[in-house]
Amino acid sequence: MNSKAVLKKVVVIAVVFQLALGQALFAATTNKNFTLDDNDVDSPMVIMKDEGENIFTLQKLDGGAAVLFNNEGSIDFKPSADVDDYLQMLTTLNLPSIMWVGAASTFAPGIRISVGDDTGQLQYRDENSDTWVSFDSMRGIIPNDSTNALDIKDDAGPPNNYLNIDTTGETMAFGNIDTNPDYTFLGTGTLTIPNVNPPVLGGAGQIAIDTGVGAGSDNALVSHNGTNQYVLANEIKEVTFTITTDGDWSDDVVPVWRTPKSSTIDIIESTGSVLGAGAGDTVTCGVTYGSTPFAATTGTDALTSTAADRAGISMGTSTVPENQYLVFSSTAESGTVTAVTIHIRYRVNN
């Protein structure tokens, strides 16, 4: 028997002997519980010591706290007789950590205090990674799923309102996922907003685009002010000009307008009125375009009218090249015509 074992037996005999004499080092009682009570300040410690003299202690402090102390390794909580999956607490390198052992094949996920940080910054790791990440780095970041898209929806549906962020197409869409089309911000820098022909808005602040196609289409940006729907912007532009005469409309040539310098235009609609002394006053007239201010004979017809009268001029449509002069000309008059007014609605092509 080695000297260490002999010493332990001597100590045990000494303690038993002191107990027998009524000179106990502590009082031990039992009523189905094991109680240690020295009636003085903190409770006595339960000390477990291994062969290497490392100890694990349990103690209840009078200040309220209870202490679990292990001077070697971690403290592992292994309920349900599960030795492979458990909660682990450790303070290696002065880094208080809580680890979920068994949740990953190699690196247990956990939470800890960052290295060398005296501000108490929290870090985490997960997904079997050995890298610790600051919780601060999560600011504004929500991991997406395997489809490279993130959907944020309410739970009132269906229908469901939603926000979708797609990292593949670099888009952010919002709207009603069950009933309405996507209202999308594109990564290329463009914006798609509600559009239909005609758009129907019902709430203050809503905006949409009229995408109707045809001669009468406005392709307008519209909004709702809480009471009615109004046009905010319209791609259809307008120009009006009035031509008068010195008393003879035969072979009159008058430059009236010039198209944009770097854009063609589509004439969507044109109307006009003949102003004269009485019913039946007419003038045969038209509008041509060309590269010079007086292109009545060499230009191309943009608007034409024959047998026009004071009730109104109905003219055609045309696409006019960039940087062209529009020139009014007349050839014949019936009765007395004082002036001709022409109104053109057009679209600029980029």
C-alpha positions in Angstrom: 0.0 0.0 0.0 1.5 3.4 -1.0 1.9 6.3 1.3 -0.9 8.3 -0.3 -3.5 5.5 0.5 -2.2 5.1 4.0 -2.5 8.9 4.6 -6.2 8.9 3.3 -7.1 6.1 5.8 -5.5 7.9 8.6 -7.5 11.0 7.8 -10.8 9.1 7.6 -10.0 7.4 11.0 -9.2 10.7 12.5 -12.5 12.2 11.3 -14.5 9.3 12.6 -12.7 9.5 15.9 -13.5 13.1 16.2 -17.2 12.5 15.4 -17.3 9.8 18.1 -16.0 12.3 20.6 -18.6 14.9 19.7 -16.0 17.2 18.2 -17.4 17.2 14.6 -15.9 19.3 11.9 -19.4 19.7 10.4 -23.0 18.7 11.2 -24.7 16.2 8.8 -28.4 15.4 9.0 -30.8 13.6 6.8 -34.5 13.6 6.3 -34.5 12.0 2.8 -32.2 15.0 1.8 -28.5 15.2 2.3 -27.8 18.5 4.2 -24.6 20.2 5.0 -24.9 23.1 7.4 -22.2 24.8 9.5 -24.6 27.6 10.6 -22.0 30.1 9.7 -21.9 32.4 6.6 -21.6 30.3 3.4 -22.6 26.7 3.3 -19.8 24.1 3.4 -18.5 22.9 0.0 -18.9 19.5 -1.5 -15.4 18.8 -2.9 -14.7 16.0 -5.4 -11.0 15.5 -6.2 -9.5 13.2 -8.8 -6.2 11.4 -8.7 -4.5 14.3 -10.3 -5.6 16.5 -7.4 -8.0 18.5 -9.7 -11.2 19.4 -7.9 -14.9 20.0 -8.7 -16.8 21.8 -5.9 -20.4 22.7 -5.2 -21.3 25.5 -2.7 -24.3 27.6 -1.8 -23.4 31.2 -0.9 -25.3 33.2 1.7 -25.4 36.1 -0.8 -27.8 34.0 -3.0 -25.6 32.5 -5.7 -24.6 28.9 -6.0 -21.2 27.9 -7.3 -20.1 25.1 -9.5 -16.3 25.2 -9.8 -14.1 22.9 -11.9 -10.5 23.8 -12.0 -9.9 21.4 -15.0 -11.9 21.4 -18.2 -15.5 22.3 -18.8 -18.8 21.7 -17.0 -21.0 19.3 -19.1 -24.8 19.0 -18.6 -25.9 15.5 -19.8 -29.6 14.9 -19.1 -31.6 11.9 -20.4 -28.6 9.7 -20.2 -27.3 11.1 -23.5 -23.6 11.3 -23.4 -23.2 12.5 -27.0 -25.6 15.5 -27.0 -25.3 17.9 -24.2 -24.8 21.5 -23.1 -21.3 22.5 -22.2 -20.0 25.5 -20.3 -16.3 26.5 -20.4 -14.0 29.5 -19.9 -11.0 28.4 -21.8 -8.6 31.4 -22.5 -10.9 33.5 -20.3 -13.7 33.3 -22.9 -16.9 32.3 -21.2 -18.7 30.1 -23.7 -21.9 28.0 -24.0 -21.6 25.1 -26.5 -24.2 22.7 -27.9 -22.1 19.5 -28.2 -23.4 16.9 -30.6 -25.3 19.3 -32.8 -22.6 19.4 -35.5 -20.2 16.7 -36.7 -17.0 18.6 -35.9 -17.4 22.2 -34.5 -20.1 22.6 -31.9 -22.3 25.6 -32.3 -22.2 28.1 -29.5 -22.1 31.6 -28.0 -19.1 33.2 -26.4 -17.4 36.6 -25.6 -15.0 37.8 -28.3 -11.2 37.4 -27.9 -9.4 40.4 -26.4 -12.7 42.4 -26.1 -13.2 44.2 -22.8 -16.7 45.4 -23.9 -18.3 42.0 -23.6 -19.0 41.7 -27.3 -21.0 38.5 -28.1 -20.0 36.1 -30.9 -21.6 32.9 -32.3 -20.8 30.1 -34.6 -23.0 27.6 -36.3 -23.4 25.3 -39.4 -20.4 23.2 -38.4 -18.0 26.2 -38.8 -14.9 26.9 -36.7 -15.3 30.6 -37.3 -16.7 32.8 -34.6 -18.9 35.7 -35.9 -19.9 38.9 -34.0 -23.6 39.4 -33.5 -22.9 43.0 -34.5 -22.2 41.8 -38.1 -25.8 40.5 -38.4 -27.0 44.1 -38.6 -29.4 44.3 -41.5 -28.6 40.7 -42.7 -31.1 37.9 -42.9 -29.7 34.6 -44.3 -31.7 33.3 -47.3 -32.6 29.8 -48.3 -31.2 27.5 -50.9 -33.1 29.3 -53.7 -31.0 32.4 -53.2 -34.2 34.3 -52.4 -35.7 35.6 -49.2 -39.5 35.9 -48.7 -40.9 38.0 -45.9 -44.7 37.5 -45.7 -47.4 38.4 -43.3 -49.5 35.6 -41.7 -52.9 37.0 -42.4 -53.4 35.3 -45.8 -54.2 34.1 -48.1 -53.8 36.5 -49.8 -50.4 37.4 -48.3 -48.5 40.6 -48.6 -44.8 40.0 -49.1 -41.3 41.3 -49.7 -39.0 39.2 -51.8 -35.2 39.7 -52.2 -33.6 37.6 -54.9 -29.8 37.7 -55.0 -29.7 35.7 -58.3 -31.8 38.2 -60.3 -30.7 41.1 -58.1 -34.3 42.2 -57.6 -36.5 43.3 -54.7 -40.2 42.7 -55.2 -43.2 43.6 -53.0 -46.9 43.3 -53.3 -49.6 40.8 -52.8 -48.2 37.3 -53.5 -51.7 35.8 -54.3 -53.5 38.4 -56.3 -51.3 41.2 -57.6 -48.3 41.4 -59.9 -44.9 42.0 -58.5 -43.8 45.6 -57.9 -40.1 45.3 -58.5 -36.9 47.1 -58.0 -34.4 45.7 -60.5 -30.6 45.5 -59.9 -30.0 47.2 -63.3 -31.3 50.4 -61.8 -34.8 50.5 -63.2 -38.1 50.4 -61.3 -41.2 48.5 -62.2 -44.3 49.8 -60.5 -48.0 48.7 -60.9 -49.1 49.0 -64.5 -52.2 48.1 -66.3 -54.5 49.6 -69.0 -56.3 51.5 -67.5 -54.8 51.6 -64.0 -57.2 51.6 -61.1 -56.0 53.2 -57.8 -58.0 53.3 -54.6 -55.7 54.7 -51.9 -53.9 57.9 -51.1 -50.3 57.9 -52.3 -50.6 55.0 -54.7 -49.0 55.3 -58.0 -49.2 53.4 -61.3 -48.6 53.6 -65.0 -51.1 53.5 -67.8 -49.5 51.1 -70.3 -52.3 51.3 -72.8 -51.1 51.0 -76.5 -52.7 53.0 -79.3 -53.3 56.4 -80.7 -55.4 57.4 -77.6 -53.0 56.0 -75.0 -51.4 58.5 -72.6 -48.8 56.1 -71.1 -49.1 58.3 -68.0 -47.8 58.2 -64.5 -50.9 58.5 -62.3 -51.5 58.9 -58.5 -54.3 58.9 -56.1 -54.7 61.8 -53.6 -57.2 60.0 -51.3 -60.2 61.2 -53.2 -59.5 61.0 -57.0 -57.0 59.6 -59.4 -54.8 62.2 -61.2 -52.1 62.3 -63.8 -48.6 63.1 -62.4 -46.7 62.9 -65.7 -47.6 62.2 -69.3 -45.3 61.1 -72.1 -47.8 62.6 -74.6 -46.7 66.2 -75.3 -48.8 68.9 -77.1 -48.1 71.8 -79.4 -50.6 74.3 -80.8 -50.1 77.0 -83.5 -52.4 79.5 -85.2 -51.9 80.8 -88.7 -53.4 84.0 -90.0 -53.5 85.5 -93.5 -53.3 88.8 -95.2 -56.5 87.9 -97.1 -55.4 85.3 -99.5 -54.7 81.6 -98.5 -53.4 80.6 -102.0 -49.9 79.2 -101.8 -49.2 80.4 -98.2 -46.1 78.8 -96.6 -45.5 79.3 -92.9 -42.9 77.5 -90.7 -44.6 76.8 -87.4 -42.4 74.4 -85.3 -39.2 72.4 -85.2 -39.0 68.8 -83.8 -36.5 67.9 -81.1 -32.8 68.0 -82.1 -32.0 64.3 -81.3 -35.3 62.5 -81.1 -38.0 61.4 -83.5 -41.6 62.0 -82.6 -44.8 60.0 -83.2 -47.8 62.2 -83.9 -50.5 60.6 -81.9 -53.4 62.9 -82.8 -54.0 66.2 -84.6 -57.0 68.4 -84.7 -57.6 71.9 -86.0 -60.2 74.6 -86.5 -60.9 77.1 -89.3 -61.9 80.5 -88.1 -64.0 82.6 -90.6 -66.9 84.8 -91.1 -69.6 82.2 -91.4 -70.5 78.5 -92.0 -69.1 76.9 -95.0 -65.8 78.9 -95.0 -63.1 76.4 -95.9 -59.4 76.2 -96.7 -57.4 73.3 -98.2 -54.2 73.0 -96.1 -51.7 70.7 -94.6 -48.4 70.5 -92.6 -45.3 69.0 -94.1 -41.8 68.5 -92.6 -38.4 68.9 -94.0 -34.8 70.0 -93.2 -35.4 73.6 -94.2 -37.9 76.2 -92.8 -39.8 76.4 -96.2 -40.4 72.8 -97.2 -43.9 73.0 -98.5 -43.1 71.6 -101.9 -40.2 69.4 -101.1 -41.0 68.1 -97.6 -43.1 65.1 -96.6 -46.7 65.4 -95.5 -47.1 65.2 -91.7 -50.7 66.3 -91.6 -53.1 66.8 -94.5 -56.6 68.1 -94.8 -58.8 68.7 -97.7 -62.2 70.3 -97.6 -61.6 71.4 -94.1 -64.2 73.7 -92.6 -64.9 75.7 -89.6 -66.3 72.7 -87.7 -62.8 71.3 -87.3 -59.9 69.8 -89.1 -59.2 66.1 -88.8 -55.7 65.2 -89.8 -53.6 62.1 -90.0 -50.7 60.7 -87.9 -47.1 60.3 -88.8 -43.6 59.6 -87.4 -41.3 62.6 -88.0 -37.5 62.4 -88.0 -35.4 64.4 -85.6 -34.5 68.1 -86.1 -37.2 68.7 -88.7 -39.2 71.8 -89.5 -43.0 71.6 -89.6 -44.4 73.9 -92.3 -48.0 74.9 -92.8 -49.2 75.5 -96.3 -52.5 76.2 -98.0 -53.7 76.1 -101.6 -57.3 77.2 -101.8 -59.9 79.1 -99.9 -63.7 79.1 -100.1 -65.5 82.0 -98.5 -63.7 84.1 -95.9 -61.2 82.4 -93.6 -59.5 84.5 -91.0 -57.2 81.9 -89.2 -56.4 78.3 -88.9 -55.5 76.7 -85.5 -53.9 73.3 -85.4 -53.3 71.2 -82.2 -50.8 68.3 -82.3 -50.4 65.6 -79.6 -47.1 63.7 -80.0 -44.7 61.3 -78.2 -41.0 61.7 -78.1 -38.9 58.6 -78.9 -35.6 58.3 -77.2 
